[in-house]
Amino acid sequence: MTERPTVLVVAAALVDSAGRVLLARRPPGKAMAGLWEFPGGKVEPSESPEHALARELREELSIEINPADLEPIIFASHAYDAFHLLMPVFGCRRWSGALTPREGQEIAWSTAAQLTDYAMPPADVPLIPALRAYMAKAAPST
């Protein structure tokens, strides 16, 4: 068995009022360019996953979330060639600001049925059933 460093990243299933989830396409020049993923990024040593996700969404998409609004959905544990990915995935139905990609990525809103139409990194594909279940849940009343 080959030892690989473990990389902790966090991702968000941003679900809009129509029940669609946001996907971001990795831009050219990045690892796994062209694949669609859930927005997020690396957790810094001094951050909780929830605060890292708030920071990443601010940096990547210009939106603000309250970490208290995040709902744990599932996590991925996947061995890539160079590292082992550990990725908690949180659902979020509330954010503020105009969603604006800031890192050259394309974005798309996907229905639950369309999720398998998007080419995704290997770690993301097994998450689809849990994400579909989260998307099907009624949004909490405000």
Backbone as CSV, one residue per row, in Angstrom:
resi,resn,N_x,N_y,N_z,CA_x,CA_y,CA_z,C_x,C_y,C_z
1,MET,0.846,-1.188,0.000,0.000,0.000,0.000,0.885,1.243,0.000
2,THR,0.608,2.166,-0.888,1.374,3.397,-0.991,0.808,4.440,-0.043
3,GLU,1.696,5.055,0.728,1.265,6.144,1.611,1.135,7.425,0.796
4,ARG,0.059,8.114,1.010,-0.195,9.390,0.346,-0.559,10.409,1.408
5,PRO,-0.213,11.670,1.197,-0.682,12.684,2.145,-2.204,12.808,2.057
6,THR,-2.831,13.057,3.193,-4.276,13.298,3.217,-4.511,14.786,3.053
7,VAL,-5.388,15.131,2.127,-5.734,16.524,1.872,-7.190,16.718,2.298
8,LEU,-7.393,17.656,3.213,-8.744,17.969,3.695,-9.289,19.144,2.907
9,VAL,-10.359,18.881,2.177,-11.070,19.930,1.454,-12.529,19.882,1.882
10,VAL,-13.271,20.922,1.568,-14.677,20.998,1.934,-15.455,21.474,0.712
11,ALA,-16.689,21.003,0.580,-17.496,21.377,-0.583,-18.915,21.715,-0.153
12,ALA,-19.574,22.508,-1.007,-20.944,22.940,-0.731,-21.885,22.481,-1.825
13,ALA,-23.042,21.997,-1.405,-24.159,21.778,-2.313,-25.069,22.991,-2.117
14,LEU,-24.855,24.014,-2.947,-25.681,25.220,-2.895,-26.958,24.934,-3.668
15,VAL,-28.078,24.906,-2.976,-29.358,24.558,-3.590,-30.239,25.803,-3.627
16,ASP,-30.695,26.146,-4.828,-31.518,27.350,-4.989,-32.992,27.058,-4.702
17,SER,-33.820,28.080,-4.803,-35.241,27.948,-4.467,-35.983,27.016,-5.422
18,ALA,-35.402,26.740,-6.598,-36.008,25.809,-7.558,-35.537,24.369,-7.312
19,GLY,-34.708,24.161,-6.288,-34.234,22.828,-5.966,-33.055,22.353,-6.803
20,ARG,-32.389,23.286,-7.497,-31.225,22.925,-8.311,-29.945,23.154,-7.506
21,VAL,-28.898,22.414,-7.859,-27.620,22.541,-7.163,-26.600,23.188,-8.110
22,LEU,-25.715,23.989,-7.528,-24.696,24.678,-8.306,-23.483,23.778,-8.519
23,LEU,-23.028,23.720,-9.762,-21.794,23.026,-10.114,-20.828,24.041,-10.712
24,ALA,-19.542,23.811,-10.484,-18.498,24.665,-11.051,-17.559,23.788,-11.866
25,ARG,-17.169,24.288,-13.021,-16.267,23.540,-13.900,-14.835,23.995,-13.661
26,ARG,-13.954,23.032,-13.395,-12.557,23.359,-13.128,-11.942,23.994,-14.373
27,PRO,-11.317,25.170,-14.203,-10.792,25.897,-15.362,-9.517,25.266,-15.925
28,PRO,-9.181,25.601,-17.171,-7.937,25.117,-17.765,-6.743,25.500,-16.888
29,GLY,-5.769,24.605,-16.840,-4.574,24.871,-16.051,-4.617,24.294,-14.653
30,LYS,-5.796,23.898,-14.185,-5.918,23.277,-12.869,-5.988,21.763,-13.023
31,ALA,-5.632,21.061,-11.971,-5.787,19.598,-11.986,-7.243,19.260,-12.281
32,MET,-7.464,18.235,-13.054,-8.798,17.771,-13.432,-9.606,18.861,-14.141
33,ALA,-8.912,19.693,-14.930,-9.566,20.764,-15.687,-10.696,20.191,-16.538
34,GLY,-11.788,20.935,-16.608,-12.928,20.538,-17.424,-13.963,19.709,-16.698
35,LEU,-13.613,19.173,-15.523,-14.584,18.384,-14.765,-15.440,19.309,-13.902
36,TRP,-16.654,18.879,-13.643,-17.606,19.645,-12.844,-17.552,19.176,-11.397
37,GLU,-17.633,20.108,-10.478,-17.554,19.778,-9.054,-18.437,20.712,-8.247
38,PHE,-18.518,20.416,-6.971,-19.247,21.265,-6.040,-18.258,22.295,-5.505
39,PRO,-18.627,23.563,-5.432,-17.669,24.590,-5.017,-17.144,24.349,-3.609
40,GLY,-15.928,24.785,-3.394,-15.280,24.642,-2.095,-13.787,24.713,-2.265
41,GLY,-13.060,24.138,-1.311,-11.608,24.179,-1.405,-10.942,23.655,-0.145
42,LYS,-9.650,23.885,-0.067,-8.834,23.362,1.026,-9.153,24.043,2.353
43,VAL,-9.075,23.238,3.407,-9.237,23.741,4.771,-7.851,24.107,5.285
44,GLU,-7.688,25.336,5.723,-6.420,25.795,6.287,-6.264,25.245,7.704
45,PRO,-5.022,25.109,8.191,-4.796,24.512,9.520,-5.570,25.182,10.667
46,SER,-5.816,26.477,10.580,-6.486,27.185,11.674,-8.007,27.277,11.512
47,GLU,-8.576,26.626,10.486,-9.993,26.780,10.180,-10.804,25.530,10.489
48,SER,-12.065,25.754,10.835,-13.021,24.651,10.863,-13.475,24.436,9.416
49,PRO,-13.989,23.249,9.083,-14.500,23.055,7.720,-15.571,24.086,7.343
50,GLU,-16.450,24.416,8.277,-17.526,25.366,7.983,-16.983,26.763,7.662
51,HIS,-16.000,27.214,8.436,-15.425,28.538,8.176,-14.586,28.533,6.900
52,ALA,-13.917,27.420,6.623,-13.169,27.307,5.364,-14.126,27.405,4.176
53,LEU,-15.284,26.767,4.290,-16.251,26.809,3.199,-16.781,28.221,2.995
54,ALA,-17.056,28.931,4.080,-17.502,30.325,3.961,-16.441,31.163,3.252
55,ARG,-15.179,30.974,3.614,-14.087,31.724,2.979,-13.974,31.357,1.499
56,GLU,-13.993,30.068,1.192,-13.855,29.626,-0.195,-14.995,30.148,-1.073
57,LEU,-16.223,30.121,-0.575,-17.353,30.607,-1.367,-17.263,32.116,-1.591
58,ARG,-16.750,32.838,-0.601,-16.533,34.279,-0.760,-15.472,34.521,-1.844
59,GLU,-14.355,33.778,-1.766,-13.258,33.966,-2.717,-13.614,33.510,-4.129
60,GLU,-14.293,32.379,-4.254,-14.580,31.790,-5.563,-15.816,32.362,-6.244
61,LEU,-16.853,32.661,-5.445,-18.157,32.996,-6.029,-18.737,34.326,-5.560
62,SER,-18.020,35.055,-4.718,-18.465,36.372,-4.228,-19.759,36.314,-3.422
63,ILE,-20.021,35.194,-2.756,-21.220,35.121,-1.922,-20.820,34.954,-0.467
64,GLU,-21.735,35.315,0.404,-21.539,35.185,1.843,-22.517,34.143,2.368
65,ILE,-21.998,33.255,3.202,-22.858,32.293,3.886,-22.592,32.387,5.374
66,ASN,-23.559,31.972,6.149,-23.396,31.862,7.591,-23.065,30.401,7.877
67,PRO,-21.899,30.122,8.481,-21.573,28.720,8.759,-22.668,27.977,9.521
68,ALA,-23.464,28.685,10.302,-24.554,28.039,11.037,-25.648,27.513,10.110
69,ASP,-25.697,28.001,8.866,-26.703,27.546,7.902,-26.283,26.281,7.157
70,LEU,-25.065,25.810,7.374,-24.575,24.633,6.672,-25.116,23.357,7.308
71,GLU,-25.531,22.421,6.467,-26.045,21.132,6.922,-25.123,20.028,6.425
72,PRO,-24.522,19.224,7.317,-23.691,18.125,6.836,-24.536,17.135,6.031
73,ILE,-24.023,16.721,4.868,-24.750,15.775,4.021,-24.027,14.432,3.971
74,ILE,-22.757,14.457,3.579,-21.989,13.231,3.322,-20.521,13.625,3.284
75,PHE,-19.636,12.651,3.241,-18.228,12.966,3.000,-17.656,11.973,2.010
76,ALA,-16.613,12.418,1.325,-15.880,11.564,0.391,-14.526,11.241,0.990
77,SER,-14.092,10.004,0.793,-12.745,9.570,1.141,-12.251,8.805,-0.075
78,HIS,-11.311,9.406,-0.795,-10.920,8.849,-2.088,-9.412,8.922,-2.278
79,ALA,-8.807,7.815,-2.707,-7.371,7.762,-2.976,-7.098,8.125,-4.431
80,TYR,-6.512,9.294,-4.639,-5.975,9.661,-5.941,-4.522,9.199,-5.977
81,ASP,-3.868,9.281,-7.124,-2.492,8.810,-7.232,-1.540,9.541,-6.275
82,ALA,-1.668,10.855,-6.173,-0.703,11.652,-5.414,-1.135,11.976,-3.984
83,PHE,-2.413,11.819,-3.667,-2.908,12.183,-2.331,-4.196,11.442,-2.033
84,HIS,-4.578,11.465,-0.773,-5.865,10.909,-0.355,-6.765,12.085,-0.002
85,LEU,-7.910,12.154,-0.638,-8.854,13.249,-0.429,-9.849,12.888,0.665
86,LEU,-10.019,13.781,1.612,-11.088,13.688,2.603,-11.910,14.954,2.453
87,MET,-13.194,14.799,2.118,-14.014,15.965,1.777,-15.403,15.890,2.394
88,PRO,-15.623,16.633,3.486,-16.998,16.773,3.956,-17.784,17.661,2.978
89,VAL,-19.042,17.299,2.753,-19.916,18.059,1.862,-21.093,18.566,2.693
90,PHE,-21.305,19.870,2.623,-22.380,20.520,3.368,-23.422,21.057,2.406
91,GLY,-24.682,20.967,2.794,-25.752,21.600,2.043,-25.953,23.015,2.531
92,CYS,-26.336,23.887,1.616,-26.598,25.286,1.972,-27.694,25.808,1.055
93,ARG,-28.733,26.343,1.657,-29.864,26.875,0.889,-30.003,28.395,1.038
94,ARG,-29.078,29.004,1.794,-29.209,30.439,2.041,-27.841,31.101,1.896
95,TRP,-27.773,32.121,1.092,-26.556,32.918,0.938,-26.953,34.308,0.518
96,SER,-26.005,35.236,0.581,-26.268,36.603,0.148,-25.182,37.016,-0.833
97,GLY,-25.529,37.981,-1.665,-24.614,38.467,-2.683,-24.948,37.884,-4.043
98,ALA,-24.441,38.553,-5.068,-24.644,38.086,-6.438,-23.599,37.020,-6.740
99,LEU,-24.049,35.839,-7.089,-23.167,34.721,-7.374,-22.354,35.036,-8.635
100,THR,-21.044,35.260,-8.454,-20.171,35.673,-9.541,-18.892,34.850,-9.525
101,PRO,-18.658,34.000,-10.521,-17.420,33.220,-10.566,-16.209,34.156,-10.659
102,ARG,-15.214,33.927,-9.790,-14.052,34.825,-9.739,-12.742,34.136,-10.097
103,GLU,-12.785,32.842,-10.437,-11.536,32.121,-10.701,-11.526,31.458,-12.072
104,GLY,-12.249,32.052,-13.015,-12.241,31.531,-14.378,-13.091,30.293,-14.594
105,GLN,-13.868,29.900,-13.597,-14.676,28.690,-13.717,-16.045,28.999,-14.327
106,GLU,-16.550,28.041,-15.095,-17.943,28.103,-15.553,-18.799,27.584,-14.407
107,ILE,-20.049,28.021,-14.354,-20.987,27.474,-13.376,-22.245,27.026,-14.099
108,ALA,-22.964,26.105,-13.464,-24.220,25.607,-14.023,-25.117,25.184,-12.870
109,TRP,-26.403,25.368,-13.041,-27.392,24.881,-12.080,-27.931,23.567,-12.615
110,SER,-27.892,22.530,-11.798,-28.308,21.201,-12.217,-29.485,20.711,-11.389
111,THR,-30.430,20.067,-12.063,-31.476,19.363,-11.329,-30.879,18.047,-10.823
112,ALA,-31.576,17.399,-9.923,-31.110,16.113,-9.403,-30.953,15.105,-10.534
113,ALA,-31.902,15.072,-11.456,-31.851,14.112,-12.552,-30.681,14.367,-13.499
114,GLN,-30.256,15.611,-13.620,-29.183,15.958,-14.560,-27.776,15.741,-13.992
115,LEU,-27.642,15.471,-12.711,-26.305,15.394,-12.100,-25.380,14.417,-12.824
116,THR,-25.894,13.309,-13.275,-25.036,12.327,-13.942,-24.675,12.742,-15.374
117,ASP,-25.236,13.832,-15.869,-24.881,14.344,-17.194,-23.558,15.107,-17.175
118,TYR,-23.053,15.442,-15.998,-21.837,16.232,-15.856,-20.660,15.314,-15.516
119,ALA,-19.570,15.438,-16.260,-18.351,14.682,-15.942,-17.760,15.255,-14.662
120,MET,-17.562,14.392,-13.651,-17.091,14.826,-12.334,-15.828,14.072,-11.944
121,PRO,-15.052,14.643,-11.001,-13.909,13.903,-10.469,-14.388,12.595,-9.827
122,PRO,-13.544,11.563,-9.820,-13.952,10.266,-9.269,-14.475,10.327,-7.835
123,ALA,-13.958,11.220,-7.016,-14.415,11.307,-5.625,-15.843,11.829,-5.518
124,ASP,-16.298,12.603,-6.511,-17.620,13.230,-6.442,-18.757,12.310,-6.880
125,VAL,-18.485,11.397,-7.797,-19.541,10.568,-8.382,-20.326,9.782,-7.322
126,PRO,-19.676,9.130,-6.330,-20.451,8.378,-5.335,-21.318,9.254,-4.422
127,LEU,-21.116,10.567,-4.461,-21.894,11.486,-3.617,-23.282,11.760,-4.182
128,ILE,-23.500,11.470,-5.442,-24.730,11.882,-6.128,-26.002,11.389,-5.440
129,PRO,-26.127,10.124,-5.014,-27.387,9.724,-4.357,-27.706,10.543,-3.101
130,ALA,-26.717,10.819,-2.264,-26.970,11.617,-1.054,-27.318,13.058,-1.419
131,LEU,-26.694,13.590,-2.452,-27.008,14.954,-2.876,-28.409,15.035,-3.458
132,ARG,-28.804,14.018,-4.207,-30.179,13.995,-4.733,-31.193,13.967,-3.589
133,ALA,-30.908,13.202,-2.554,-31.820,13.146,-1.404,-31.896,14.505,-0.715
134,TYR,-30.760,15.173,-0.568,-30.754,16.510,0.045,-31.539,17.499,-0.822
135,MET,-31.352,17.445,-2.129,-32.039,18.355,-3.031,-33.553,18.148,-2.977
136,ALA,-33.979,16.918,-2.729,-35.413,16.601,-2.705,-36.091,17.083,-1.431
137,LYS,-35.312,17.315,-0.388,-35.884,17.831,0.862,-36.473,19.217,0.635
138,ALA,-37.579,19.464,1.242,-38.168,20.793,1.152,-37.266,21.797,1.849
139,ALA,-37.173,22.966,1.274,-36.400,24.034,1.909,-37.068,24.402,3.235
140,PRO,-36.281,24.697,4.259,-36.881,25.091,5.540,-37.643,26.394,5.390
141,SER,-38.725,26.515,6.108,-39.503,27.761,6.040,-38.741,28.834,6.789
142,THR,-38.857,30.064,6.280,-38.118,31.184,6.894,-39.060,32.140,7.552
